[in-house]
């Protein structure tokens, strides 16, 4: 697989670096959201099984989404 050569123009080089940072940020945000839902949803699901209830999975998902959004806010929005 061939890579495109690095541009000589400083503006083009800066644009490509900015584009890569934005793409990495999008994947980081996706990872935060997905891992928050999976982890805390899993904790809620396990607690549902342990306590024989049916609402803790929803609470776990809500906590996971809230925590993930908080982390995204702290890392990307406040900068």
GROMACS elastic network, one bead per residue, 0.5 to 0.9 nm:
[ bonds ]
;  ai    aj funct       b0    kb
    3     6     6  0.88315   500
    4     7     6  0.86102   500
    6    13     6  0.72470   500
    7    10     6  0.76172   500
    7    12     6  0.64331   500
    7    13     6  0.58766   500
    8    11     6  0.88368   500
    8    12     6  0.77099   500
    8    13     6  0.72506   500
    9    12     6  0.53356   500
    9    13     6  0.62591   500
    9    14     6  0.87178   500
   10    14     6  0.60814   500
   10    15     6  0.85358   500
   11    14     6  0.50872   500
   11    15     6  0.61250   500
   11    16     6  0.86885   500
   12    16     6  0.62422   500
   12    17     6  0.86572   500
   13    16     6  0.52218   500
   13    17     6  0.62694   500
   13    18     6  0.86478   500
   14    17     6  0.51048   500
   14    18     6  0.61106   500
   14    19     6  0.85265   500
   15    18     6  0.51149   500
   15    19     6  0.60994   500
   15    20     6  0.86740   500
   16    20     6  0.62101   500
   16    21     6  0.86731   500
   17    20     6  0.51362   500
   17    21     6  0.62752   500
   17    22     6  0.87180   500
   18    21     6  0.50971   500
   18    22     6  0.62371   500
   18    23     6  0.86517   500
   19    22     6  0.51763   500
   19    23     6  0.62393   500
   19    24     6  0.86548   500
   20    23     6  0.50843   500
   20    24     6  0.61285   500
   20    25     6  0.85523   500
   21    24     6  0.50762   500
   21    25     6  0.60884   500
   21    26     6  0.86721   500
   22    25     6  0.50079   500
   22    26     6  0.62636   500
   22    27     6  0.87893   500
   23    26     6  0.51784   500
   23    27     6  0.64672   500
   23    28     6  0.87233   500
   24    27     6  0.52075   500
   24    28     6  0.61767   500
   24    29     6  0.86805   500
   25    29     6  0.61487   500
   25    30     6  0.85694   500
   25    76     6  0.79047   500
   26    29     6  0.51763   500
   26    30     6  0.62080   500
   26    31     6  0.86066   500
   27    31     6  0.60784   500
   27    32     6  0.86313   500
   28    32     6  0.61899   500
   28    33     6  0.86747   500
   28    72     6  0.86075   500
   29    32     6  0.51243   500
   29    33     6  0.62466   500
   29    34     6  0.85747   500
   29    68     6  0.83925   500
   29    69     6  0.86998   500
   29    71     6  0.88672   500
   29    72     6  0.62393   500
   29    76     6  0.86274   500
   30    33     6  0.52634   500
   30    34     6  0.60664   500
   30    35     6  0.84436   500
   31    34     6  0.52027   500
   31    35     6  0.58508   500
   31    36     6  0.82760   500
   32    35     6  0.53582   500
   32    36     6  0.59702   500
   32    37     6  0.85657   500
   32    65     6  0.89300   500
   32    67     6  0.88938   500
   32    68     6  0.54435   500
   32    69     6  0.79595   500
   32    71     6  0.75069   500
   32    72     6  0.72149   500
   33    36     6  0.53038   500
   33    37     6  0.62942   500
   33    38     6  0.86659   500
   33    64     6  0.78399   500
   33    65     6  0.63742   500
   33    67     6  0.85963   500
   33    68     6  0.51748   500
   33    69     6  0.70366   500
   33    72     6  0.83672   500
   34    37     6  0.52712   500
   34    38     6  0.60934   500
   34    39     6  0.85017   500
   34    64     6  0.88366   500
   34    65     6  0.84526   500
   34    68     6  0.82741   500
   35    38     6  0.50542   500
   35    39     6  0.58084   500
   35    40     6  0.82521   500
   35    64     6  0.80423   500
   35    68     6  0.80007   500
   36    39     6  0.53933   500
   36    40     6  0.59208   500
   36    41     6  0.77608   500
   36    61     6  0.78502   500
   36    63     6  0.80926   500
   36    65     6  0.59188   500
   36    66     6  0.83438   500
   36    67     6  0.68033   500
   36    68     6  0.54397   500
   36    69     6  0.89361   500
   37    40     6  0.56262   500
   37    41     6  0.53610   500
   37    42     6  0.79653   500
   37    60     6  0.77362   500
   37    61     6  0.53405   500
   37    62     6  0.78465   500
   37    63     6  0.81150   500
   37    65     6  0.57629   500
   37    68     6  0.79615   500
   38    41     6  0.51832   500
   38    42     6  0.58008   500
   38    43     6  0.85298   500
   38    61     6  0.77523   500
   38    64     6  0.76790   500
   39    42     6  0.51228   500
   39    43     6  0.62740   500
   39    44     6  0.87201   500
   39    60     6  0.83660   500
   39    61     6  0.85188   500
   39    64     6  0.71307   500
   40    44     6  0.61016   500
   40    45     6  0.84389   500
   40    57     6  0.82103   500
   40    59     6  0.85280   500
   40    61     6  0.58335   500
   40    62     6  0.82399   500
   40    63     6  0.66667   500
   40    65     6  0.84556   500
   41    44     6  0.50409   500
   41    45     6  0.60562   500
   41    46     6  0.85875   500
   41    56     6  0.84661   500
   41    57     6  0.55553   500
   41    58     6  0.71908   500
   41    59     6  0.77936   500
   41    62     6  0.80482   500
   41    63     6  0.82271   500
   41    64     6  0.67490   500
   42    46     6  0.60778   500
   42    47     6  0.84604   500
   42    57     6  0.73183   500
   42    60     6  0.73491   500
   42    61     6  0.82488   500
   43    46     6  0.51636   500
   43    47     6  0.61256   500
   43    48     6  0.85488   500
   43    56     6  0.85059   500
   43    57     6  0.75156   500
   43    60     6  0.64299   500
   43    61     6  0.89359   500
   44    47     6  0.50209   500
   44    48     6  0.60575   500
   44    49     6  0.86815   500
   44    55     6  0.82157   500
   44    58     6  0.71055   500
   44    59     6  0.66398   500
   44    61     6  0.73158   500
   45    49     6  0.63692   500
   45    50     6  0.86787   500
   45    54     6  0.84935   500
   45    55     6  0.88175   500
   45    56     6  0.65285   500
   45    58     6  0.83989   500
   45    60     6  0.75954   500
   46    49     6  0.51215   500
   46    50     6  0.61422   500
   46    51     6  0.86023   500
   46    56     6  0.86142   500
   46    57     6  0.80179   500
   47    51     6  0.59108   500
   47    52     6  0.79081   500
   47    53     6  0.79730   500
   47    56     6  0.65397   500
   47    57     6  0.77110   500
   48    51     6  0.53935   500
   48    52     6  0.53810   500
   48    54     6  0.57824   500
   48    55     6  0.70635   500
   48    56     6  0.55040   500
   48    57     6  0.65157   500
   49    52     6  0.50669   500
   49    53     6  0.68666   500
   49    54     6  0.83095   500
   50    53     6  0.80421   500
   51    54     6  0.89561   500
   53    56     6  0.69438   500
   54    57     6  0.70116   500
   54    58     6  0.83616   500
   55    58     6  0.55816   500
   55    59     6  0.66050   500
   55    60     6  0.88803   500
   56    60     6  0.59959   500
   56    61     6  0.85234   500
   57    60     6  0.50108   500
   57    61     6  0.61800   500
   57    62     6  0.86156   500
   58    61     6  0.50759   500
   58    62     6  0.61739   500
   58    63     6  0.85722   500
   59    62     6  0.50913   500
   59    63     6  0.60872   500
   59    64     6  0.84775   500
   60    63     6  0.50863   500
   60    64     6  0.60021   500
   60    65     6  0.85556   500
   61    64     6  0.50177   500
   61    65     6  0.61113   500
   61    66     6  0.84743   500
   62    65     6  0.51734   500
   62    66     6  0.60102   500
   62    67     6  0.84568   500
   63    66     6  0.50783   500
   63    67     6  0.59874   500
   63    68     6  0.84536   500
   64    67     6  0.51711   500
   64    68     6  0.60361   500
   64    69     6  0.85344   500
   65    68     6  0.50748   500
   65    69     6  0.60586   500
   65    70     6  0.84761   500
   66    69     6  0.52059   500
   66    70     6  0.61396   500
   66    71     6  0.86992   500
   67    70     6  0.50236   500
   67    71     6  0.62393   500
   67    72     6  0.86625   500
   68    71     6  0.51037   500
   68    72     6  0.61928   500
   68    73     6  0.85368   500
   69    72     6  0.50381   500
   69    73     6  0.60407   500
   69    74     6  0.85683   500
   70    73     6  0.50282   500
   70    74     6  0.61483   500
   70    75     6  0.86063   500
   71    74     6  0.50809   500
   71    75     6  0.60566   500
   71    76     6  0.83622   500
   72    75     6  0.52278   500
   72    76     6  0.56909   500
   72    77     6  0.70726   500
   73    76     6  0.56416   500
   73    78     6  0.63544   500
   74    77     6  0.63089   500
   74    78     6  0.56711   500
   74    79     6  0.79202   500
   75    78     6  0.65231   500
   75    79     6  0.68753   500
   76    79     6  0.57683   500
